[in-house]
Amino acid sequence: MRAEVAPLIELVEALAPAQKPALMTAAQLADELQVCSKTISRLVAEGMPFVAVVDSKRFQIGECLAWLRARGAR
């Protein structure tokens, strides 16, 4: 898993100048990270940060990337 996360982080950071919403849905985050929505669900279960909005989860891309980086350093 760690080996596949690093290239994704680099890709998303390279695209940083593009406008991104402050809070993303799981589907938007999956699209941004180029993974399937099941991967997002698994990462949430493993502790990836999210913001609860009513009865759904929203994600801040910067926090998610920081979490993925820290997780990869373990």
Secondary structure, DSSP 8 states (H G I E B T S, - for coil): -HHHHHHHHHHHHHTTTS---SSB-HHHHHHHHT--HHHHHHHHHTT---EEETTEEEB-HHHHHHHHHHHHT-
